[in-house]
Amino acid sequence: MSSEPPKVADESADGRQTRRRLTRDDRHRQLLDTAWSLIRREGTDSLSLGRLAEDAGVTKPVVYDHFGTRAGLLAALYREYDARQTALMDEALAKAPQELVARAGVIAACYLDCVLTQGREIPGVSAALAGSPELEQLKRGYNAAFIAKCRATFQPFAATAIPAAAFWGVLGAAEALSGAAAVGDLTRKDAQAELLCVIVAAVERHAAAGP
């Protein structure tokens, strides 16, 4: 079976159909979009490389060439999600005033928005990552980066060093609150307000003599 990506229909100036191949980057984008759509409709358990190939209208070798394994596909999905979350957070923090509540609000809003944008997909992908030591290590790396970002963002508001444990607590709250909002157990507004309070409380415990 050939691993060549199929051509897609295009139309010439005289109305005749021509065929063009997707670039590798475009095909990769199409496969990721198709994977997100499949998870959204049917859940993470339905995601396999064979099913992705079927839904994307390509041969299995094309999908294997891009991701190698199901674990590789899950890792690619989580990397994309994390990159989007990081970019939105960094952009919003760059514009936010140097005030504790304002910056806590940015972290809370960006975390909720990224999870809710992906809806039911992210909780499923995140849970699937725990099923493999390799993928669990990937997730732990991203968690550590989030905690480091929080420590750098909020240390200026504290009189003493804020321990990593404080932000592990924040991360746990963020995952629980965003997960509840994603399935409709909480409104986005309530989840964001509670997460903001958790962040502020974690920082203020170390800010008695701070700015």
C-alpha positions, 0 to 999 in steps of 0.5 A: 500500500502506498504511503503517498498522500492522496491528491485533493480536488482543485479547479482550473480557470476553465472549470476543469478539475485538477489534482494537487497534493497537500504539503506535508505541513498541510496534511499534518494540520488536516490530520490533527484537525480530524483527530480533534473532531473525532474525539469531540464526536466520539471520545478519546477511546475511539481514536486510533491511527486506522480510524483517523486514516478513515476519517481523513480519507487517507491510507494508514501509512500516511498517518503512521508516517506522521505519528508512528503510534497512537501514543505519538498522535496523543502526544502531538495533540497535547503539544498543540494544546499546550502551545496554544495555551502558552501563547495565549497566556504569554500574550495576555500577561504581557498586556496585563498590569503588574497587579496581583488580581489582574495577573491571577485573572489572566492565568485563570481566564486563559486556562479556562478558555483553552480547556473550554475551546477544546471542550470534551477533548482535552480531559480525554486526551489528558486522561489517555496520557496517564496510560503510558509512562512516556506520555505521563512524562510528557504531561509532567514536563508541561505541568512543570513548565506551567508551575514555573510560569506561575512562580515567575509571574507571582513571586514579585508579589511575595515577601518570601519564596513561593514554594512549588507546592503552592502552584501544584495546588493551583494546577490541581484546582485549575484541572478540576474546575476547568474539567467541571466547566467543560462538562457543564457542572460549573459555569465558566464564570464561576469556575474562573472566579474560583480559580482566581481566588485559589491563585490569589490565596496561594500568593497572599500566604507568602505576601505579608510584607510584600508589595 
